[in-house]
Amino acid sequence: MVHPPWAELPLDIWGLIFQRLPLVDRVHASSVCKQWSSALKQTPRPTWILLHHLDDDTKDCDHMIISYFDLGDGAIGNLNLPESTPEGATTGASKGWLAVYMENTTTNNLQTFLLDPISGVQLPLPPMSTTRSASEDSNIIFPKFEISSQDASQSVVAAIFGDESLLALCRPKDKRWTLLEGLDIPEDCRYVSISFCDGTLYALITTENDMVSLQIQTHSIKLPDGHHVRLKVIPLPMFKISSLIFFEYPVGEVGLSGESWMVIPYLVNSNGELLLVLKILDDKGDEGDHNDQLQTPYYRVVTFQVFKVEASDALCLTRLSNLDDQTLFVDGVDAVSLPGENCSRNCIYFLEDSFVYTDRGPKPISSPRSGIFYLNDGKIERLFPDENIANRGFSKWFIPNIKIGGFN
């Protein structure tokens, strides 16, 4: 019996084969030939949950590793970074890049750099000492950062520092951060979310002050290399958030049942459209969610609301019940939108860290608060990820930046 040559295998069969390869091997395979490169372009994009390290992960390791749960494969993996990668701690992720910080033992200052864990490429960022928040306090590490494109070497980096009162920009390899001061932002406002969309950086600010103007500010920020960044500052006072949740829609639709509630807003670029995502929580956990050892309030996710944002002079929000072919991934800090290739569409996968921090250190929560929220009916599945993964403790979503082949 004569078998057809391997080269005649259909691309979809090649795709199924390549899906079984580890991610780094897929990237290497894409450079072998045009056929393999084309097949790999049709494989679903990996979606990872970055995990906290266990002692067994690093006890015999003298270089930096990343532990993750692959949503598509349903398995835990460890990615060993090149030995040349400085040992540091991750502080954020954007478009396939991690922000990593470490202490410079020569200057005793905190140094940050961007890291592509797949290729091992590192891009230095300005030292923390160039911000007015510079101190030895760990709260200067920016919890939120965003880059303007996957090609980080040519991108603009935006970061929120400290107590969310400072927004700064830079280009990789810049000597200093460009602090966005003098923007006529009220002192009690906080930067809570940032997102690049259609060439513009959008910054969402919140405040308890009901008298703050709802007019959107537009600025042109000049960086040291002459590059201009278009910035739009969107004010969203708490009374406006409350009206979105309670006044425009019935209270019963929200489903709050605790004594107090809180809302975490996110801006996200979803296939070229700017969205506002409201994550709504209350302080009444599901049965079995409570842990008597916890000494901090426990808020559970109750529902989400998603709005399309039109930001000209005034803010215009249109509530959405359909994300088309997109899926949202939300963690404690950021939101990401991706085509629903290897997961459910028109829903929100959300993460909440399965550790809370008390005066005696981190304590695991007996029942994870993460889950999948379905926009069509508002239901939540809380069995995601499974308990074994949740007990590892997870930090955030990460979408690896895969550069497939070099073929046209």
C-alpha positions in Angstrom: 0.0 0.0 0.0 1.4 3.4 -1.0 0.8 6.2 1.4 0.6 9.8 0.2 3.6 12.0 1.1 3.4 14.1 4.3 3.4 17.2 2.2 -0.1 16.4 1.0 -1.7 16.3 4.4 -4.6 18.9 4.6 -3.8 22.0 6.7 -6.5 21.1 9.2 -4.8 17.8 10.0 -1.5 19.6 10.4 -3.2 22.0 12.7 -4.4 19.1 14.9 -0.9 17.7 15.1 0.7 21.1 16.0 -1.9 21.7 18.7 -0.2 18.8 20.6 3.2 20.5 20.6 4.4 22.7 23.4 4.1 26.4 22.6 7.8 27.0 22.1 8.1 24.0 19.7 5.1 25.4 17.7 7.0 28.6 17.2 10.1 26.7 16.1 8.1 24.5 13.7 6.5 27.5 12.0 10.0 28.4 10.7 10.5 25.1 8.9 8.5 25.7 5.8 5.6 27.7 4.3 3.1 24.8 4.7 3.8 24.4 8.4 3.7 28.1 8.9 0.3 28.3 7.3 -1.0 25.4 9.3 0.1 26.9 12.6 -1.6 30.2 11.8 -4.9 28.3 12.0 -4.3 26.9 15.4 -6.1 28.6 18.3 -4.1 31.2 20.1 -3.0 30.0 23.6 -4.7 31.5 26.6 -2.8 31.2 29.9 -3.5 31.8 33.6 -0.3 32.8 35.3 0.1 30.8 38.5 1.9 31.5 41.8 5.0 29.3 42.2 5.0 26.3 44.4 8.2 25.5 46.3 8.7 22.4 44.2 8.7 24.6 41.0 11.8 26.5 42.0 13.8 24.7 44.7 16.3 23.3 42.2 16.1 26.2 39.7 18.7 28.9 39.4 16.9 31.0 36.8 13.5 32.5 36.2 10.5 30.3 35.4 6.9 31.0 34.7 4.1 28.6 35.9 0.9 28.7 34.0 -2.4 26.9 33.3 -3.2 26.5 29.6 -6.9 27.0 29.1 -7.0 25.1 25.8 -4.9 22.1 27.0 -6.3 22.1 30.5 -2.9 21.4 31.9 -0.3 23.1 34.1 3.1 24.0 32.5 6.4 25.6 33.5 8.2 27.8 31.0 12.0 27.9 31.7 13.4 31.3 30.6 16.9 31.7 29.2 19.6 31.7 31.9 20.4 35.3 30.8 17.0 36.5 32.0 17.5 38.4 35.3 15.6 36.9 38.3 12.6 39.2 39.0 8.9 39.3 39.8 6.2 40.0 37.3 4.0 43.0 37.9 1.7 43.1 34.9 1.1 41.8 31.3 0.1 43.4 28.0 -0.1 42.0 24.5 2.2 39.0 25.2 4.8 41.0 27.2 5.4 40.8 31.0 6.5 43.8 33.1 9.2 42.4 35.4 10.9 44.3 38.2 14.0 43.6 40.2 16.3 45.4 42.6 19.5 46.8 41.2 22.0 45.8 43.8 24.4 48.5 42.7 22.1 51.5 43.0 19.5 49.9 45.4 16.8 51.2 43.0 14.0 49.1 41.4 14.6 48.4 37.7 11.9 47.3 35.4 12.0 45.7 31.9 9.6 44.2 29.4 10.0 40.5 28.8 8.6 38.3 26.0 8.8 34.9 27.7 8.4 33.0 24.4 11.4 34.6 22.6 13.3 35.7 25.7 13.6 39.3 24.4 14.1 41.9 27.1 13.5 45.6 26.7 14.6 47.9 29.6 12.2 50.5 31.0 13.2 53.7 32.8 14.1 53.3 36.4 11.5 53.9 39.1 13.6 56.7 40.5 12.5 58.9 37.7 9.0 59.1 39.0 7.9 61.3 41.9 6.6 58.1 43.7 10.1 56.7 43.9 10.8 55.2 47.3 11.6 51.9 48.9 7.9 51.2 49.3 6.7 48.4 47.1 3.5 50.3 46.1 5.5 52.2 43.5 5.4 49.1 41.3 2.8 49.8 38.7 -0.2 47.4 39.0 -1.5 48.5 35.6 0.4 48.9 32.4 -0.4 48.8 28.7 1.7 48.8 25.5 0.4 50.2 22.2 1.3 47.3 20.0 2.7 43.7 20.0 6.0 45.1 18.7 7.0 46.5 22.0 10.3 47.8 20.8 8.4 50.4 18.7 5.5 50.9 21.1 4.5 53.4 23.8 4.3 52.1 27.3 1.6 53.6 29.6 1.6 52.8 33.4 -0.4 53.7 36.4 1.8 54.2 39.5 1.5 54.0 43.3 -1.9 54.9 44.7 -3.4 55.3 41.2 -2.8 59.1 41.2 0.0 59.1 38.6 -0.1 58.2 34.9 3.2 58.0 33.0 4.4 57.2 29.5 7.7 56.0 28.0 9.3 54.3 25.1 11.4 51.2 25.8 15.0 52.3 26.5 14.0 55.8 27.5 16.0 57.2 30.3 13.1 58.7 32.2 9.3 58.3 32.5 7.2 61.1 31.1 4.8 62.1 33.9 1.4 63.3 32.8 1.0 66.3 35.0 -0.9 69.6 34.6 -3.9 67.8 32.9 -6.5 69.6 35.1 -7.3 66.3 36.8 -9.0 66.8 40.3 -6.8 65.8 43.2 -9.2 63.2 44.5 -9.5 61.3 41.1 -7.8 58.0 40.6 -6.7 56.4 37.3 -8.4 53.0 37.4 -7.9 51.7 33.8 -6.1 52.4 30.6 -6.3 51.0 27.1 -4.9 51.8 23.6 -7.6 51.7 20.9 -7.4 53.0 17.3 -4.1 54.9 18.0 -5.4 56.7 21.1 -4.7 56.1 24.8 -7.8 56.1 26.9 -7.5 56.7 30.6 -10.5 56.1 32.9 -10.6 58.1 36.2 -13.1 57.8 39.0 -13.9 60.0 42.0 -16.4 60.2 44.9 -16.9 63.9 44.0 -20.3 64.3 42.3 -19.4 67.8 41.1 -16.6 66.6 38.7 -17.3 67.6 35.1 -18.2 64.7 32.8 -16.5 66.3 29.8 -13.8 64.2 28.2 -10.3 65.8 28.1 -8.2 65.3 25.0 -4.4 65.9 25.1 -1.4 65.5 22.9 1.6 64.3 24.9 5.1 64.7 23.4 7.7 62.1 24.4 11.5 62.8 24.5 12.0 61.3 21.0 9.4 63.6 19.5 6.7 61.0 19.3 3.2 62.3 20.1 0.6 60.3 22.0 -3.1 61.2 21.8 -4.7 60.9 25.2 -8.3 60.9 26.1 -9.2 61.1 29.8 -12.7 59.7 30.6 -14.2 60.8 33.9 -16.6 58.3 35.5 -17.7 59.5 39.0 -19.2 56.9 41.4 -22.6 58.5 41.1 -22.5 57.8 37.3 -21.5 54.2 38.0 -24.4 53.8 40.5 -26.8 55.2 37.9 -25.7 52.7 35.3 -26.2 49.8 37.7 -29.3 50.8 39.7 -31.2 53.6 38.0 -31.2 52.6 34.3 -31.9 48.9 35.1 -34.0 47.2 37.8 -32.2 46.4 41.1 -33.4 42.8 40.9 -31.5 42.4 37.6 -28.2 43.1 39.4 -28.8 40.5 42.0 -27.0 42.1 44.9 -27.8 40.5 48.2 -25.0 41.5 50.6 -24.9 44.5 53.0 -22.4 46.3 50.8 -21.3 46.2 47.2 -18.4 47.4 45.0 -17.7 47.9 41.3 -14.4 47.5 39.4 -14.4 49.2 36.0 -12.2 48.2 33.1 -11.5 49.7 29.6 -10.8 47.1 26.9 -10.1 47.2 23.2 -12.4 44.6 21.7 -11.7 44.1 18.0 -11.2 47.8 17.4 -14.1 49.0 19.6 -13.6 50.5 23.1 -15.7 48.8 25.8 -16.4 49.6 29.4 -16.7 46.5 31.6 -18.2 46.8 35.1 -17.5 43.9 37.4 -20.1 44.1 40.2 -19.4 42.4 43.6 -21.2 42.1 46.9 -20.1 40.9 50.3 -22.4 37.9 50.6 -20.6 34.8 49.3 -22.3 31.7 48.1 -23.0 28.9 50.6 -19.7 27.3 51.4 -17.7 30.3 50.3 -17.0 31.6 53.8 -13.8 30.9 55.6 -13.9 31.8 59.3 -10.1 32.2 59.3 -10.3 35.2 56.9 -9.9 38.6 58.5 -10.7 40.7 55.5 -14.1 41.2 53.7 -14.9 38.6 51.1 -16.6 40.0 48.0 -18.0 37.7 45.4 -18.6 38.5 41.7 -22.4 38.8 41.2 -22.6 40.1 37.6 -21.0 42.1 34.8 -22.3 44.9 32.6 -20.6 45.7 29.3 -21.0 49.0 27.4 -19.7 50.3 24.1 -17.9 53.6 24.6 -18.2 56.6 22.4 -15.8 59.3 23.6 -15.9 62.5 21.7 -16.6 65.5 23.9 -19.0 63.8 26.3 -19.2 60.2 27.3 -21.8 58.1 25.6 -22.4 54.5 26.8 -24.5 51.9 25.0 -25.1 48.7 26.9 -24.3 45.5 25.1 -25.8 42.0 25.4 -23.7 40.4 22.6 -20.0 40.4 22.0 -20.3 38.9 18.6 -17.4 36.4 18.1 -15.4 37.9 21.0 -14.7 36.6 24.5 -13.6 38.8 27.4 -11.0 37.7 30.0 -11.0 39.7 33.2 -8.7 39.5 36.2 -8.2 41.6 39.2 -6.4 44.3 37.2 -7.0 44.0 33.5 -9.4 42.9 30.8 -8.5 41.4 27.4 -10.7 40.6 24.4 -10.0 37.7 22.0 -11.8 35.8 19.3 -13.6 32.9 20.9 -11.5 30.2 19.2 -10.9 27.6 22.0 -13.5 28.8 24.6 -17.1 29.8 24.9 -18.1 33.0 23.0 -20.2 35.9 24.2 -19.1 35.4 27.8 -16.6 36.7 30.3 -14.0 34.4 31.9 -13.0 36.1 35.2 -10.3 35.4 37.7 -10.1 36.4 41.3 -7.0 35.5 43.2 -7.7 32.5 45.4 -5.6 34.0 48.2 -6.6 36.9 50.5 -4.0 38.7 52.5 -4.3 39.0 56.3 -2.1 40.2 59.1 -0.7 36.6 59.2 0.0 36.3 55.5 -1.9 34.9 52.6 -4.8 32.6 53.3 -6.4 30.3 50.7 -10.1 30.6 50.0 -11.9 27.3 50.4 -14.1 27.9 47.3 -12.7 29.9 44.3 -14.6 33.0 43.2 -13.6 32.7 39.6 -16.0 31.6 36.9 -17.6 32.1 33.5 -20.3 34.8 33.1 -22.7 34.4 30.2 -24.0 37.6 28.7 -27.1 36.1 27.1 -28.7 35.0 30.4 -26.5 36.4 33.2 -25.6 33.0 34.6 -22.3 32.3 36.2 -20.5 28.9 36.3 -18.2 28.9 39.3 -16.4 25.6 38.6 -13.6 27.3 36.6 -10.9 26.6 36.9 -11.1 23.3 38.8 -10.2 23.2 42.5 -6.7 21.8 41.9 -5.8 24.8 39.8 -7.4 27.3 42.1 -5.4 26.0 45.1 -2.2 27.0 43.2 -3.3 30.6 43.4 -3.5 32.5 40.2 -2.6 36.1 39.3 -3.7 37.1 35.8 -4.5 36.2 32.2 -1.6 36.1 29.8 -1.8 35.7 26.0 1.6 34.6 24.6 2.9 36.7 21.7 3.5 34.1 18.9 5.3 35.2 15.8 4.5 32.6 13.2 7.2 31.9 10.6 8.8 34.3 8.2 6.9 33.3 5.1 4.6 35.4 2.9 
